[in-house]
Amino acid sequence: MEVGPATVKTHVASVLAKTGARDRTQAVIAAYEAGFLRER
């Protein structure tokens, strides 16, 4: 299954809107702080 660039942009925009992050980096930081991610 392949996901097109427009679909990815839509999903990224949705994540940014829901988290209040201004960019993808801030969204990753928010996910890490919320416990969704962890260091290896």
C-alpha positions, 0 to 999 in steps of 0.5 A, a space after each residue: 500500500 502506498 500513501 501519496 504526498 498529499 495524504 501525508 501532508 493532510 495527516 501532518 497538518 491534522 497532527 499539528 492542529 491537534 497538538 498546537 505544534 508549529 512544526 513537525 519537530 514540536 509535534 515530535 517533542 510533544 509526543 516524546 513528553 507525553 510518553 508516546 516515544 522513548 529514547 533507544 
